[in-house]
Amino acid sequence: MFRKTILRVSSQLYPETIGGVGVHVDRLASDLIKRGWENVVLTVKLHGEAESEVRNGYKIVRVPCRMQLFGYKIAPSILSKLLEMNSEFSVIHAHSHLFFSTNVVALLRRMCLHPLVITCHGIWSQSVPMNVQQIWMRTFGIFTLNSADVVICYTEQEKEALKKLGVKEEKIYIIPNGIDTSFFTPAPNHNSNNLLLWVGRFVKGKRPDIPIKAMVELRKKIPNVRLVMLGRGPLKSYCRRLVDKYSLSGAVDFLSFVSGEKLLKIYRESSVVLLTSVSEGVPRTILEALSCGVPVVTSDLPQIKSIVAGCGYCFRVGEISDLVEKTVELMLNRQLRWEFGENGRRKVREHHSWDALVDKHLQLYESLLNC
């Protein structure tokens, strides 16, 4: 195999797993192929997928999942597969220090594997109890991150948080998250239809209950407001029961997987996009919404504040009344939504383009090979 080869390791891969990490891995692998870097993605199979295939120009190799813990896939045979494949690659790039697959790669890096890059797609898990995470992060989590030659994070705030946890500063490399701004574009003529949109996994850390509970108060102020919740996850059935409990069946719609074109259409039809998580990295959903010229109301998380400034509002984490107040202000002020939309589109194009993200990854890989 030629010199520019990446082994990309991730327990999540789109479209088998719907979510930001899986999409990120798929798009990065396929775009780097176009730039002359061969990519192989080592991932986990759950639903009878083929052990190997070629898709979007890159090769996928899968190992079987034997169990799941807090929603994370455990595949012990990834160890033997990594040892088998190691000599074929010049750089190994693992995604999320929270994945078992990345933990295994970190162990092997101590045995002199090729240079290792780990992307931190958010520091904390959205499904593991925080007391468990605190113990894990200060032990094996830090071991995993410090085993890498480079740790990629999205923002200065995340860099500072990683340093406080014990990650060596010289290892941390900031590459802002990015999306395809040529695809996610504003509607030619956007007419408000009082539609709120929530996109994410139905898991505890995303707090999918909050938009539903907020709808009770929102309908008192904006009677024809509607909410679309798009995603999959274990709490989806619970959220359906909440809708029934609050008699919201005519005002809340649930969607699962949609195509890219359909997702773009939904963004363009939305007046405001909500993010209610208690922890995040820099979620693609917010960048996609802003790129479409749609303002956002998000949880008041440190790494998101600067992104949202001037193109949306932050509300105090978990406080429904604050969310309602800020959402109503936006919903009732079309001029403000337009101004925020213009600011958001400009900000994402300048600081969060996908092409810039790919370029920075290429520079990083080249620097590792030239050391």
VENBEL-V456563 format. One record per residue. RES is the residue in three letters. SS is DSSP state (a for helix, b for strand, c for the rest). OMEGA is omega in degrees with one decimal (none if undefined). BURIAL is # if it has 9 or more other ideal C-beta (glycine too) atoms within 8 Angstrom, else .. Layout:
# VENBEL-V456563
res:RES ss:SS omega:OMEGA burial:BURIAL
res:RES ss:SS omega:OMEGA burial:BURIAL
This chain:
# VENBEL-V456563
res:MET ss:c omega:-177.4 burial:.
res:PHE ss:c omega:-167.2 burial:.
res:ARG ss:c omega:-174.4 burial:.
res:LYS ss:c omega:-176.1 burial:#
res:THR ss:b omega:-179.5 burial:#
res:ILE ss:b omega:166.5 burial:#
res:LEU ss:b omega:-177.7 burial:#
res:ARG ss:b omega:-174.5 burial:#
res:VAL ss:b omega:-179.3 burial:#
res:SER ss:c omega:175.6 burial:#
res:SER ss:c omega:-179.8 burial:#
res:GLN ss:c omega:177.5 burial:#
res:LEU ss:c omega:178.3 burial:#
res:TYR ss:c omega:6.8 burial:#
res:PRO ss:c omega:179.5 burial:.
res:GLU ss:c omega:174.9 burial:#
res:THR ss:c omega:179.6 burial:#
res:ILE ss:c omega:179.8 burial:#
res:GLY ss:c omega:-174.4 burial:#
res:GLY ss:a omega:-178.1 burial:#
res:VAL ss:a omega:-178.8 burial:#
res:GLY ss:a omega:177.3 burial:#
res:VAL ss:a omega:-179.8 burial:#
res:HIS ss:a omega:-178.4 burial:#
res:VAL ss:a omega:-179.0 burial:#
res:ASP ss:a omega:-176.3 burial:#
res:ARG ss:a omega:-178.9 burial:#
res:LEU ss:a omega:179.1 burial:#
res:ALA ss:a omega:-176.9 burial:#
res:SER ss:a omega:-179.6 burial:#
res:ASP ss:a omega:178.1 burial:#
res:LEU ss:a omega:173.4 burial:#
res:ILE ss:a omega:-179.3 burial:#
res:LYS ss:a omega:179.6 burial:.
res:ARG ss:c omega:175.1 burial:.
res:GLY ss:c omega:177.8 burial:.
res:TRP ss:c omega:177.0 burial:#
res:GLU ss:b omega:-179.9 burial:#
res:ASN ss:b omega:169.0 burial:#
res:VAL ss:b omega:179.6 burial:#
res:VAL ss:b omega:174.8 burial:#
res:LEU ss:b omega:-174.9 burial:#
res:THR ss:b omega:-173.1 burial:#
res:VAL ss:b omega:177.2 burial:#
res:LYS ss:b omega:-177.9 burial:#
res:LEU ss:c omega:-166.3 burial:.
res:HIS ss:c omega:177.5 burial:.
res:GLY ss:c omega:177.5 burial:.
res:GLU ss:c omega:178.5 burial:#
res:ALA ss:c omega:178.6 burial:.
res:GLU ss:c omega:175.7 burial:.
res:SER ss:b omega:176.3 burial:.
res:GLU ss:b omega:174.2 burial:.
res:VAL ss:b omega:-178.5 burial:.
res:ARG ss:b omega:-179.1 burial:.
res:ASN ss:c omega:175.8 burial:.
res:GLY ss:c omega:-179.3 burial:.
res:TYR ss:b omega:-178.9 burial:#
res:LYS ss:b omega:176.3 burial:#
res:ILE ss:b omega:174.4 burial:#
res:VAL ss:b omega:-176.1 burial:#
res:ARG ss:b omega:172.6 burial:#
res:VAL ss:b omega:-174.3 burial:#
res:PRO ss:b omega:173.5 burial:.
res:CYS ss:c omega:-177.9 burial:#
res:ARG ss:c omega:178.6 burial:.
res:MET ss:b omega:174.2 burial:.
res:GLN ss:b omega:179.9 burial:.
res:LEU ss:b omega:-175.0 burial:.
res:PHE ss:c omega:179.7 burial:.
res:GLY ss:c omega:179.6 burial:.
res:TYR ss:b omega:-174.3 burial:#
res:LYS ss:b omega:179.2 burial:#
res:ILE ss:b omega:-177.9 burial:#
res:ALA ss:c omega:-176.4 burial:#
res:PRO ss:c omega:-176.6 burial:.
res:SER ss:c omega:176.4 burial:#
res:ILE ss:a omega:178.5 burial:#
res:LEU ss:a omega:-179.1 burial:#
res:SER ss:a omega:179.6 burial:.
res:LYS ss:a omega:177.6 burial:#
res:LEU ss:a omega:178.0 burial:#
res:LEU ss:a omega:179.8 burial:.
res:GLU ss:a omega:-172.8 burial:.
res:MET ss:a omega:-168.9 burial:#
res:ASN ss:a omega:-173.0 burial:#
res:SER ss:a omega:-175.4 burial:.
res:GLU ss:a omega:-169.4 burial:.
res:PHE ss:c omega:179.7 burial:#
res:SER ss:c omega:177.5 burial:#
res:VAL ss:b omega:172.7 burial:#
res:ILE ss:b omega:-179.4 burial:#
res:HIS ss:b omega:-179.9 burial:#
res:ALA ss:b omega:-175.1 burial:#
res:HIS ss:b omega:-179.8 burial:#
res:SER ss:c omega:176.0 burial:#
res:HIS ss:c omega:-179.3 burial:#
res:LEU ss:c omega:-177.1 burial:.
res:PHE ss:c omega:174.9 burial:#
res:PHE ss:a omega:-178.8 burial:#
res:SER ss:a omega:178.8 burial:#
res:THR ss:a omega:177.0 burial:#
res:ASN ss:a omega:178.8 burial:#
res:VAL ss:a omega:178.1 burial:#
res:VAL ss:a omega:-179.9 burial:#
res:ALA ss:a omega:177.0 burial:#
res:LEU ss:a omega:-177.9 burial:#
res:LEU ss:a omega:177.6 burial:#
res:ARG ss:a omega:177.4 burial:#
res:ARG ss:c omega:177.4 burial:.
res:MET ss:c omega:173.9 burial:.
res:CYS ss:c omega:166.1 burial:.
res:LEU ss:c omega:176.3 burial:#
res:HIS ss:c omega:179.5 burial:#
res:PRO ss:b omega:-175.8 burial:#
res:LEU ss:b omega:172.4 burial:#
res:VAL ss:b omega:174.1 burial:#
res:ILE ss:b omega:173.4 burial:#
res:THR ss:b omega:179.1 burial:#
res:CYS ss:c omega:-179.4 burial:#
res:HIS ss:c omega:-172.5 burial:#
res:GLY ss:c omega:-173.1 burial:#
res:ILE ss:c omega:-172.5 burial:#
res:TRP ss:c omega:177.7 burial:#
res:SER ss:c omega:176.5 burial:#
res:GLN ss:c omega:-177.7 burial:#
res:SER ss:c omega:-178.0 burial:#
res:VAL ss:c omega:177.7 burial:#
res:PRO ss:c omega:-173.1 burial:.
res:MET ss:a omega:179.6 burial:.
res:ASN ss:a omega:175.9 burial:.
res:VAL ss:a omega:-179.6 burial:.
res:GLN ss:a omega:-178.7 burial:#
res:GLN ss:a omega:179.3 burial:.
res:ILE ss:a omega:-176.4 burial:.
res:TRP ss:a omega:-176.4 burial:#
res:MET ss:a omega:-177.3 burial:#
res:ARG ss:a omega:178.4 burial:#
res:THR ss:a omega:-174.6 burial:.
res:PHE ss:a omega:177.8 burial:.
res:GLY ss:a omega:178.6 burial:#
res:ILE ss:a omega:174.8 burial:#
res:PHE ss:a omega:-179.7 burial:#
res:THR ss:a omega:-176.6 burial:#
res:LEU ss:a omega:-179.2 burial:#
res:ASN ss:a omega:173.6 burial:#
res:SER ss:a omega:-178.6 burial:#
res:ALA ss:c omega:171.9 burial:#
res:ASP ss:c omega:178.9 burial:.
res:VAL ss:b omega:173.1 burial:#
res:VAL ss:b omega:178.7 burial:#
res:ILE ss:b omega:169.3 burial:#
res:CYS ss:b omega:-170.8 burial:#
res:TYR ss:c omega:-170.3 burial:#
res:THR ss:c omega:174.5 burial:#
res:GLU ss:a omega:179.9 burial:.
res:GLN ss:a omega:177.6 burial:.
res:GLU ss:a omega:177.3 burial:#
res:LYS ss:a omega:179.7 burial:#
res:GLU ss:a omega:178.5 burial:.
res:ALA ss:a omega:178.5 burial:#
res:LEU ss:a omega:178.1 burial:#
res:LYS ss:a omega:179.9 burial:#
res:LYS ss:a omega:178.3 burial:.
res:LEU ss:a omega:177.4 burial:#
res:GLY ss:c omega:176.3 burial:.
res:VAL ss:c omega:-177.7 burial:#
res:LYS ss:c omega:-173.5 burial:.
res:GLU ss:a omega:-176.3 burial:.
res:GLU ss:a omega:179.0 burial:.
res:LYS ss:a omega:-168.3 burial:#
res:ILE ss:b omega:-176.0 burial:#
res:TYR ss:b omega:-177.1 burial:#
res:ILE ss:b omega:170.5 burial:#
res:ILE ss:c omega:-179.4 burial:#
res:PRO ss:c omega:176.6 burial:#
res:ASN ss:c omega:-176.4 burial:#
res:GLY ss:c omega:176.2 burial:#
res:ILE ss:b omega:-177.8 burial:#
res:ASP ss:c omega:-176.6 burial:.
res:THR ss:c omega:176.1 burial:#
res:SER ss:c omega:176.6 burial:.
res:PHE ss:c omega:-179.7 burial:.
res:PHE ss:c omega:-175.6 burial:#
res:THR ss:c omega:179.9 burial:#
res:PRO ss:c omega:174.3 burial:#
res:ALA ss:c omega:178.8 burial:.
res:PRO ss:c omega:177.2 burial:.
res:ASN ss:c omega:-175.6 burial:.
res:HIS ss:c omega:175.4 burial:#
res:ASN ss:c omega:-177.9 burial:.
res:SER ss:c omega:174.3 burial:.
res:ASN ss:c omega:176.5 burial:.
res:ASN ss:c omega:179.7 burial:#
res:LEU ss:b omega:171.2 burial:#
res:LEU ss:b omega:-179.5 burial:#
res:LEU ss:b omega:172.9 burial:#
res:TRP ss:b omega:-179.2 burial:#
res:VAL ss:b omega:177.6 burial:.
res:GLY ss:c omega:174.9 burial:#
res:ARG ss:c omega:179.5 burial:#
res:PHE ss:c omega:178.5 burial:#
res:VAL ss:c omega:-172.8 burial:#
res:LYS ss:a omega:-176.1 burial:.
res:GLY ss:a omega:178.2 burial:#
res:LYS ss:a omega:-178.4 burial:#
res:ARG ss:c omega:179.3 burial:#
res:PRO ss:c omega:177.2 burial:#
res:ASP ss:a omega:-173.7 burial:#
res:ILE ss:a omega:179.1 burial:#
res:PRO ss:a omega:-179.4 burial:#
res:ILE ss:a omega:178.6 burial:#
res:LYS ss:a omega:178.5 burial:#
res:ALA ss:a omega:-178.5 burial:#
res:MET ss:a omega:178.5 burial:#
res:VAL ss:a omega:179.8 burial:#
res:GLU ss:a omega:-178.5 burial:#
res:LEU ss:a omega:-178.2 burial:#
res:ARG ss:a omega:176.3 burial:#
res:LYS ss:a omega:-177.1 burial:.
res:LYS ss:a omega:178.9 burial:.
res:ILE ss:c omega:-170.6 burial:#
res:PRO ss:c omega:-177.1 burial:.
res:ASN ss:c omega:177.7 burial:.
res:VAL ss:c omega:177.7 burial:#
res:ARG ss:b omega:179.4 burial:#
res:LEU ss:b omega:170.9 burial:#
res:VAL ss:b omega:177.1 burial:#
res:MET ss:b omega:-171.9 burial:#
res:LEU ss:b omega:177.2 burial:#
res:GLY ss:c omega:178.4 burial:#
res:ARG ss:c omega:174.7 burial:.
res:GLY ss:c omega:-172.5 burial:#
res:PRO ss:c omega:-178.0 burial:.
res:LEU ss:c omega:-176.3 burial:#
res:LYS ss:a omega:179.4 burial:#
res:SER ss:a omega:176.5 burial:.
res:TYR ss:a omega:-179.9 burial:#
res:CYS ss:a omega:175.7 burial:#
res:ARG ss:a omega:178.6 burial:#
res:ARG ss:a omega:176.4 burial:.
res:LEU ss:a omega:178.5 burial:#
res:VAL ss:a omega:177.6 burial:#
res:ASP ss:a omega:-178.3 burial:#
res:LYS ss:a omega:-177.1 burial:.
res:TYR ss:c omega:177.8 burial:#
res:SER ss:c omega:-177.5 burial:.
res:LEU ss:c omega:-172.3 burial:#
res:SER ss:c omega:178.4 burial:.
res:GLY ss:c omega:-174.2 burial:.
res:ALA ss:c omega:-178.2 burial:#
res:VAL ss:b omega:177.1 burial:#
res:ASP ss:b omega:177.3 burial:.
res:PHE ss:b omega:174.0 burial:#
res:LEU ss:b omega:177.7 burial:#
res:SER ss:c omega:-179.4 burial:.
res:PHE ss:c omega:173.4 burial:.
res:VAL ss:c omega:178.1 burial:.
res:SER ss:c omega:178.3 burial:.
res:GLY ss:a omega:179.1 burial:.
res:GLU ss:a omega:178.8 burial:.
res:LYS ss:a omega:178.4 burial:.
res:LEU ss:a omega:178.2 burial:#
res:LEU ss:a omega:180.0 burial:#
res:LYS ss:a omega:-179.5 burial:.
res:ILE ss:a omega:176.4 burial:#
res:TYR ss:a omega:-175.8 burial:#
res:ARG ss:a omega:-180.0 burial:#
res:GLU ss:a omega:-174.0 burial:.
res:SER ss:c omega:174.5 burial:#
res:SER ss:c omega:-179.3 burial:#
res:VAL ss:b omega:174.5 burial:#
res:VAL ss:b omega:-177.2 burial:#
res:LEU ss:b omega:169.1 burial:#
res:LEU ss:b omega:-172.0 burial:#
res:THR ss:c omega:-173.8 burial:#
res:SER ss:c omega:173.0 burial:#
res:VAL ss:c omega:173.9 burial:.
res:SER ss:c omega:-178.4 burial:#
res:GLU ss:c omega:162.1 burial:#
res:GLY ss:c omega:167.4 burial:#
res:VAL ss:c omega:-170.5 burial:#
res:PRO ss:c omega:178.2 burial:#
res:ARG ss:a omega:-175.4 burial:#
res:THR ss:a omega:179.9 burial:#
res:ILE ss:a omega:179.3 burial:#
res:LEU ss:a omega:178.8 burial:#
res:GLU ss:a omega:178.8 burial:#
res:ALA ss:a omega:-178.8 burial:#
res:LEU ss:a omega:178.5 burial:#
res:SER ss:a omega:176.8 burial:#
res:CYS ss:c omega:178.7 burial:#
res:GLY ss:c omega:-178.9 burial:#
res:VAL ss:c omega:178.7 burial:#
res:PRO ss:b omega:-174.9 burial:#
res:VAL ss:b omega:168.3 burial:#
res:VAL ss:b omega:-171.3 burial:#
res:THR ss:b omega:171.9 burial:#
res:SER ss:b omega:-176.3 burial:#
res:ASP ss:c omega:-179.0 burial:#
res:LEU ss:c omega:-170.7 burial:#
res:PRO ss:a omega:-174.5 burial:.
res:GLN ss:a omega:-178.6 burial:#
res:ILE ss:a omega:-174.8 burial:#
res:LYS ss:a omega:-175.6 burial:#
res:SER ss:a omega:178.8 burial:.
res:ILE ss:a omega:-175.5 burial:#
res:VAL ss:a omega:-176.3 burial:#
res:ALA ss:c omega:178.2 burial:.
res:GLY ss:c omega:179.6 burial:.
res:CYS ss:c omega:177.6 burial:#
res:GLY ss:b omega:179.5 burial:#
res:TYR ss:b omega:169.8 burial:#
res:CYS ss:b omega:175.1 burial:#
res:PHE ss:b omega:-178.5 burial:#
res:ARG ss:c omega:-172.2 burial:.
res:VAL ss:c omega:175.4 burial:.
res:GLY ss:c omega:-176.1 burial:.
res:GLU ss:c omega:-173.8 burial:.
res:ILE ss:a omega:-178.6 burial:#
res:SER ss:a omega:178.7 burial:.
res:ASP ss:a omega:175.9 burial:#
res:LEU ss:a omega:-179.0 burial:#
res:VAL ss:a omega:-178.0 burial:#
res:GLU ss:a omega:-176.4 burial:#
res:LYS ss:a omega:178.5 burial:#
res:THR ss:a omega:178.6 burial:#
res:VAL ss:a omega:179.6 burial:#
res:GLU ss:a omega:178.7 burial:#
res:LEU ss:a omega:-176.6 burial:#
res:MET ss:a omega:-175.9 burial:#
res:LEU ss:c omega:-177.3 burial:.
res:ASN ss:c omega:-176.2 burial:.
res:ARG ss:a omega:-179.9 burial:.
res:GLN ss:a omega:178.8 burial:.
res:LEU ss:a omega:177.5 burial:#
res:ARG ss:a omega:179.3 burial:#
res:TRP ss:a omega:179.8 burial:.
res:GLU ss:a omega:177.9 burial:.
res:PHE ss:a omega:179.2 burial:#
res:GLY ss:a omega:177.6 burial:#
res:GLU ss:a omega:179.1 burial:#
res:ASN ss:a omega:-178.8 burial:#
res:GLY ss:a omega:178.4 burial:#
res:ARG ss:a omega:-179.7 burial:#
res:ARG ss:a omega:-177.3 burial:.
res:LYS ss:a omega:-179.0 burial:#
res:VAL ss:a omega:179.3 burial:#
res:ARG ss:a omega:-176.8 burial:#
res:GLU ss:a omega:-169.9 burial:.
res:HIS ss:a omega:-173.0 burial:.
res:HIS ss:c omega:178.1 burial:#
res:SER ss:b omega:-179.8 burial:#
res:TRP ss:a omega:-179.8 burial:#
res:ASP ss:a omega:178.2 burial:.
res:ALA ss:a omega:177.8 burial:#
res:LEU ss:a omega:179.7 burial:#
res:VAL ss:a omega:179.4 burial:#
res:ASP ss:a omega:-178.9 burial:.
res:LYS ss:a omega:174.4 burial:#
res:HIS ss:a omega:178.7 burial:#
res:LEU ss:a omega:178.1 burial:#
res:GLN ss:a omega:-179.9 burial:.
res:LEU ss:a omega:-179.9 burial:#
res:TYR ss:a omega:179.8 burial:#
res:GLU ss:a omega:-179.2 burial:.
res:SER ss:a omega:178.6 burial:.
res:LEU ss:a omega:-179.0 burial:#
res:LEU ss:a omega:-178.1 burial:#
res:ASN ss:c omega:179.8 burial:.
res:CYS ss:c omega:none burial:.
